[in-house]
Amino acid sequence: MSQEEIIVGLDIGSTAIKVAIGQRTIGDDKKQKLHIIGAVSQEAGGINRGVITNIEDAVESVSKALDKAEKLTGIPIEQAWVSISGGHINSEISKGVVAVSKTDGEIREEDVERAIEAAQTVTCPPNYEILHVIPRSFTVDGQGNIKDPVAMTGVRLEVETYIIEGLSSQIKNLTKCVYQTGLDIEDLVLAILAASEAVLTNRQKELGVAVINIGGSTTSVAVFEQGDLLTIVVVPIGSEHITSDIAIGLRTSIDVAEEIKLKYGLATAKGIDKKEEIDLAEFDENEEGLISKKYLAEIIEARVEEIMDKVDEELKKIDRSGALPVGVILTGSGAKLPKIIEISKNKLRLPAALGYPYDIVSVIDKVNDLSFTTAIGLVKWGNQLVKQRKGFSRFKSVNGATNKIKKWLKSLMP
C-alpha cells in the first residue's frame, strides 16, 4: 500500500489527541471513495485551550497517539494533516486586484492565483502568520458575485478573500511539537474548517448554516452562506467548564464530576422529577450523599445556555441571529450531551441537528463519535486537496509557515 493512498488527520485538542487514518479506494461503481480504516484517541498533556503549554508533554501525547494508530492499522505514519485552534486565531477580509495577463482577455488559473496572492499582501498584525486564504467571490470588469472566473473574458480581475491568521509563536510551538515525533506536516488546517468539511454538504453551505464545534476548553463557530465562509469565532468555553461547574456545585472531585456528567448529564432540567436522585458512592466509595438529578441538570443547563448565548451574540454581529435556513449543526465532544439540541433550538431560534461525517466508508464505530469529527474532517480535507493539486482549490491553504519552520528546525539539527 503506497503512502499516497493513505491520508492521516491529526487533531490536537486540549483534552485529547485524535488520529484518523483514511485510504482512497475505488468502489464497485468505479468511483473513488474515502475509507476510514483506523481512528484512535489519546489523552492530551501539555495543551491548554488549543495552545501548547509544555512541549515535552505534548510531544509525548502525540507520539502515543501515533503509536496506537500504527499498531491498530499496521501502517507506518509518515505525514499528516494537522489541526490548529485556540483563541489566538484572527481573521479579516482582504481584496486583491490584477490585470488579466493574456491579450485575448481569457482568465486562466494563473490569473486567479495572482489575484489571491495580491490579497495576501494584507498587513498581518505583529507576530501573526497567514494560515488560510479563502476566496469568497470574484469580480470581472465590475461584474460581481462570480464563484469561478476561469475561462471567462475580462480585463480586470478582483477577488474578495477571507484571511485566517494565527500567532507565529503558537504555530511554531505546534509544528515543533509534531516534527519532534518524526512526523511530517502536510499542512496546518483550522480545526473548525476541518469539522465543517466533515459534516456539511455544498447545499447546506449555499442555503446558510452554522457549525458549532464544542470542544474541551473552547467552542468554535463557522458560518456559511451562498457557499462562502462568513465568519469564524472561537468562544473560550467548552465541555470542561461544565465538568468544573458540576465539581463545584456538588463539592466533588473533577474525575467524579466527569463520570457523573457522562452517565447522568442532561442539557436541560425540563421534565426531570425532583425526587430522582444519584448516589455519589456509585462513583467513589469515599464520597457519600445523594444529589438531585434535576439540580445536576440545572448546573449543566446554565453553562450550555451561556455557550449558546455567546454564539448568538456572534450571529447578531453578522445579522444572522435566527436567520440561517439550515440552522446549526452541533459537533465535537460537548455535543454528546443528551437534549443539547433542545436547548440550541430554544436559545438560537434556529433548526438544530447533530453533525456526523458523511460521504465516507467505514466499519469503525468511532466514525459516528462526535469527538472524532475534526480528525475525520482533516482526512476529507487532505483528500480534497490531493485531488485538486493540479487545479484551483476553493479552500486554499498557505503552508509557507510550516515550510519555513521545517527549514528552521532542520538548520538546528546537528
Secondary structure, DSSP 8 states (H G I E B T S, - for coil): --GGGEEEEEEE-SSEEEEEEEEEEE-TTS-EEEEEEEEEEEE--SEETTEES-HHHHHHHHHHHHHHHHHHH-----EEEEEE-STT-EEEEEEEEEE--STT-B--HHHHHHHHHHHTTS---TTEEEEEEEEEEEEETTEEEES--TT-B-SEEEEEEEEEEEEHHHHHHHHHHHHTTT-EEEEEEEHHHHHHHHH--HHHHHH-EEEEEE-SS-EEEEEEETTEEEEEEEES--HHHHHHHHHHHHT--HHHHHHHHHHH--S--TT--TT-EEEGGGT-TT---EEEHHHHHHHHHHHHHHHHHHHHHHHHHTT-TT--SSEEEEESGGGGSTTHHHHHHHHH-S-EEE----S-B---GGGG-GGGHHHHHHHHHHHHHHHHTTS--SSEE--HHHHHHHHHHHHH--
